[in-house]
Amino acid sequence: METGSPKTVISAPELRAASLNLDCFCETLDTPQLARELARQSGDPDFHRNHVANRPHLLSGVPVFAPQSARHSMLETIAAIEAVVQTPSFQAQVLESADDPLLRDRGPVGVFMGYDFHLHDGPPRLIEINTNAGGAFLNAASVRAHKACCAEMDPALREVWSESFEANVIGMFRQEWIRSGRHPEDLRRIAIVDQEPSDQFLYPEFLLAQRLFERHGIEAMIIDPSELQCERTSLTARGVSLDLVYNRLTDFSLSEPRNAALRQALLDDRAVITPDPRAHALYADKRNLTFLSDPDFLSGLNIGDKELSALSDIPRAVLVRPETSDDLWRKRGRMFFKPMSGYGGKAVYRGDKITRRVWEDILQAPYIAQELATPGERRMLVEGTAVARKMDVRIYTYEGAPLLAAARLYQGQTTNFRTPGGGFAPVFFV
């Protein structure tokens, strides 16, 4: 497995973005303006104090800069993946059983897809795809509270995707409803479902989503899956029927007993559930990265040269198998190891940090080994001291179209929202 990218000529915008990320120490987040924006969106004047101020590493005070060429490259990669996912050959590979009723195509394609990239030297490199990617509502609010600190940032502020975010989000959920064969006017009630939602770190954005739906005439509830009942003709909770479920669960196959009602509602078509297990199987199962990064597999698909070129920068990924374990152990320093059913950076290991004991655990579970793609770096001041933080960039999409871009700043092996100065940050393309 080869590492690294071919050497490329660095353009002036790329140099400028890199310079700003390393040398711009301005803290541009206007906290009073953020509080006002959150109050406006939530209808709660104390929203910031009650739900954001007590999460000190949720939002970073600094922006991330990237060249326009990176945005173009990331969107090309996303479009290429969307093209691959539509091919029968790819679907045959990733849908384990064509007869599995849970994976039947019911129309919806999944809200809030998240494509995560590392931006370092050379082109952006896709490291992960997520269904029900979190953080979009909070990022759309926070980007409005950042003030320009330089000439490059002023025009970037005016062209961020957040300007159309609300309209695009409500349109996305209505489109999922229509794709399921329902009448557009019949979407009246949405449930935002997660395990013990008020205890979730991103609970504040559930509240923002609830208010957004309500502003557009759709009743919204935030509920635990234990509150769901699959009745004869509908999915219900708290004595009322539900039309659509915005699924934030990390039980992607809905196989856990506590999610039985939701699973049955999907099988019986009692409600629209988005994203559903099919969306996860097609996009976010880590095993899919082994196909998307395999030039031999991709060359056999009915996609064009443009798509093949866009996919060539995805870090190569392979399954961890007993017969290749010795070779992977020797090459571990150039790899990241990820569980195929994992999420949120859990049980993810950078190869050069792995001990023999951890290696034995990896060999006992389904894992992929992914070529190491170096994350970008953002420097900032923390308590008056210049520090460096790693960063990745997430593009939120629906049907391949961008909804918003955001970065995550962190320290350690993976994003963690526990790093001083870290958290979500807006991305400004210069």
N, C-alpha and C positions, 0 to 999 in steps of 0.2 A: 504494500500500500504506500503510494507516494504521498508526501506532504507538501504543503505550500502551494502557491499559485505562480503561474508564469510571470516573469517580470514585465511590468507595464510602465509606460511613460506617465509620470505624475503631472496632471494638468494644474494650471494656476488656481482654479476653484478648489481642487482637492487640497493643494498646499494651503490655501487660505482657511479652509474648514479645519484642517489639522492644526494650523497655527492658533486659531480661535479656541479650539478644544484644549490646547496646552497652555495658552497664555492669557486668555480672557478670564479674569477672576471675578468679574462682576456678578453679584447676586441679583438677578432680575425679577425674581418672584416678589410681587407686591402683596404682602400678606393681608393688609386691610382690604385691598381690592379682591383678593381671593375670597375673603369672608363675605364680601358683598355679592360676588358672583354666585357663590354657593347658596347664599340666602335667597337670591333671585330665583335660582333653579329649583330649590327645594321648598320654598315657601316658609322656611324655618330660619328666623334671624339668628339663632344660636347654633346653626348647623356646623359651622367651622369649629366652634369651641367644643361642641359635644361629640363630634365624629371625626375630625381631622387633626386638631391640635394635640389630641391624645395618641396620635400615631405619628411620632416625630420623624420617622424615616419613610413615610409614605410618598411624599412629594419632595423632590430636590429643589433647592433654590436657584439652580443654574440651568440654562438650556444646553442642548447638544447641537453642534453644527455639522452639517453634511453637505457635500456638493450636489448640485442638481443632477449630475451624472449618476450619483448613487441612487437617487429616487428613480430615475429612469431605469437603471439596471435592476433594482428590486422589483419594480412593476413588471418588467419583462420576465423575470424569473417566476413571479406569481402567475402571469398569464400562461407561461409554458407549463407550469404544474397543472393549472386548470385544464389545459388541453390534454395533458397526459391522463388525468383522472377520467376524462370522458371516453377514453379508448376502451373497447371491450377486453383487450389483452391485459391492461392494467387492472381492470375491475376483476377479471378472472383470477389474477394473482392475489389480490388483497382481500377479496371477500371469500372467506374460508369455505363457505358453503352457499352456493347460489340458491339453495332451497331453504335457507334460514329465514323464517318469516320476520325476524327482528330486523334483518338487513334489507328488506324489500324497499324498493324505491317508491316512496309515498308522495313525491313531489318536492317537499322542502329540501334545501341544500345546506342549511345551517347558518345561523346568525353569528356574527363576530368571529370570523376566522382570524387567526393571528399568525403571521409569518415573522419569525425572529431571525435577524441577521447580525453577523459580526462585520463591522466596518473597520478595517485596518489598512495595511498596504494592499493595493490592488482592488479588484471588484468586491462588492458585498458578497458575503458567503452565508447562505441559508444554513442555520443550525437546527431549526425545529419548526414544526407546524402544530398549531393548537386549535382545537374547537373550543367553544365558549371562552375565548381569551378574555381575561379580566383586565380592568383598568380603564377602559375606553371612556366611560362617563366622567370619571375623575379627571382624566387627561384633557378632555374637551372643556371642562370647567377651568382647570388650572392654566391652560395656555392663554386664556383671556386675561389672566392676571399677571402676565410677564410683560415688563416694559422694555422698550428698546434701549440698548446701551451703546450702540455703534451703528455706523452707516449700513453694514451688512444685515443687521438684524431688523431694521425698520421695514424694508420691503418684504422680508421673509415673514414678518408678523402679519402682513396684509394678505398673504396668499396661503396661509395654513388651511388645511381641510376642515378645521373646526367650524368655519363660517357656515357650512352646509350640513354640519354633523346632525343636528336634531331632525331636520327634514329627511335626511338619508336614513337615519335610524328608524323613524316611524314608518318610512316607506319600505324598509327592509322587512320589518315584522308583518306589515300588511301583505307584502309580496309572498312571504312564507305561507300566510293564510290562503292566499289566492292559489298558490302552487299546489296546495293540498286539495283543491277542487271546491273550496268553500266560496260563498258569495261575499264580495268585498264588504258589504254593509253589515255582515253578521258577526264581525269581530268586536265583541263587547267587553270581554273580561280575560285578563292575562294573569297567570300566576308565575312569580319569580321563585324558583324552587332551588333550595340548597340545604344541605345538612346543617341543622341548628344555625340558621342564617344570621341571627343577631350576634353570634360568636365569631363569624367569619371576619378575617382581616379586611376584606373588601366590602363589608356590609354597607359602608356609606354609599357606595355606588348602586347598591340595590335600592336604596331610598331615592337616589337621583333618577334611576330608571323608572321607579314607580311614579314619581311626579311627572316625568316626561310623558308617560302613557296617559296619565290623567289629564294633562293639558290638551291632549288630542282626543278626549272623549272616551278613553278606554279605561275601565275600572282595573286596578292592579292590586294584587295581594302578594306579600312576601311570606312564604310558608316553608315549613319543613315537610319532607316527603311523607312523614308519618301522619300528616293531616289529610292526605289524599285518600279518596275512596273511588274505586272504579265501579260505578253503578251500571245498570242494564243499558242505559242509553247515553251516559255522559260520565266524565270525570268530575268529581265534586270535592269541595273542601269548605269547611265552616258553613255547611248548609246551602251552598250555591254551586251551580255548575260552572266549569271552567272551559273556555274556548281554546286557549293556547297556553302552553307552558314554555317559559324561557328557562331552559335547563342549565343550571350552573353546577350540577353534580359532577364529581370526579369518578363516579361509578359509571364509566362510559358505556358499558354493556348492559346497564340496568339489571345486573345479576344478583345484587345483594338483596336479602329478604326485605329490608326496610323500604326498598324501592319497587316492591311487587305491584302495587297499584298503578304506578306510572308505567311499568313494563306492560301490564295488561291493557291499560288504556291505549298504548301505542299499538299493540297487536290487534285490538278490537276497533281501532280508529275512533276512539271516544273523544280525542282531543288532538290538536296539532302540537307536536313536541319538537322543539328546535333548540340546539342541535340534537340530533338523535344518534343512535348507535351506528347507523349507516354512514353518517357524515364523519364520525370518528374513524371508522374502519377505512374509509376512502382517503382521508387526509392525515389524520393525526397519529395513527398507530406508528410507533417508532420504526417498525420493520419496513414501512414504506420508504424510508430514507435509503434503504439498501437498493431499491429499484430505481428511485429517482436519481441516484448517483452512479448507476451502472450503465456505462456507455453501450455495452453490448445489448443489454435489455432494451434501452431506449431506442437504439437503431432499428429494432424490429417493430417499433410502433409506427402508426400512421400519423406522424407529426413532421413538421417542416424543419429545415436547417436552422431557421431563426430560433425555434424552440430548443433544438438540440444545443445550439450555442449558449443560450441562456442557462440551460441546466448544467453545462459543463463546469461551472464554478461551485456547484454544491459539493461540500466535502464528502469524500468517498466513505461509505458506511458498509459494514458487513456484519452478518450474524456471528455471534460468538458460539463456536461449536467445539466439542471435545477434540475433533481431529485437527483443528487449527489452533488449539489453545497454546501450544508451545511457541508457535510463530507470533501469535498476538502478544504473548508475554514478553517476547524479545522486543517487539515494536511498541510496547505500551506507552513509552514516553512521548509518542507522537499521536496519541489517541485519547478520546473521551469515551467512557463506557456508560451506557444509558439503559435502564430497564425498559423493555418494550411496552410494558403497561404503566410506566411511571408518568409523573406529572410534577410540575412545580419544583424541579431540581432534586426530588427525593431519590436517594440511593444512586445518585449520579457521581461518577468518580473520574477525576483527571488521572490519566495513566501513570504519570510520574509520581503520584501520591499513593498509589496502591501498594498495600502490603500483601504478603503471601496469604494471610488469613482472609483478607477481603477478596483476593483473587479466587480463592476456593468458593466463597459465597457467590461470586459472579458466575462461576461455572455451573452452579446449581440452579440458576434461574435464567429465564429468557432475556438475553441482553444483546445490544448491538455495540459494535466498536466503530466509532466515528472519527475520521481524520480530524486532528486538532486544528481548529480555525482560531487564530489569535483574536481576542476581542479588542476593540478600540479602547482608547484611553481618554478620560476627561479629567483635567486637573482643576482643583478648586481650593478655596480657603476653608478650613475647618478650625474654628477657634484661633484664627490668625495664622495658622500654619498651612503651607501649601502641601496638598496631598493629591495622589492620583487615584482615580476610581476606574474600574473596568466599566464598559458599557456595551449594551446591545440595542438594536433598534427593532421595534415591532411595528409592522404595518397591519392595521385592522382592515379587513375587507368583507365584502359580500358579493358573491358571484364573481370574484376576481377584481371588483372595483374597489378602490381605496376609500375608507371612511375616515381614517386618522393615522398619524404616525406619532409614536412616542418612544422614548428611550428608557432604559432601566440602568441606573448607576449602582454599583455594588463593589464589595471587596470580598475575596474568597473564590471558591470554585464556581459557584452559581449565584444567580440573583437571590436575594434573601430579605430585603426590606428591613435589615437590622444594622445597616452601615451608616455611621454619621456622615451627613452630607449626601447620602444616597437616596434612592427611591425613583419614582417616575419623574421624567423630565421631558419637556417639549423638544421636538426636533425642528430646527430651522434650516431650510435648504438654501444655500448661498450661491 
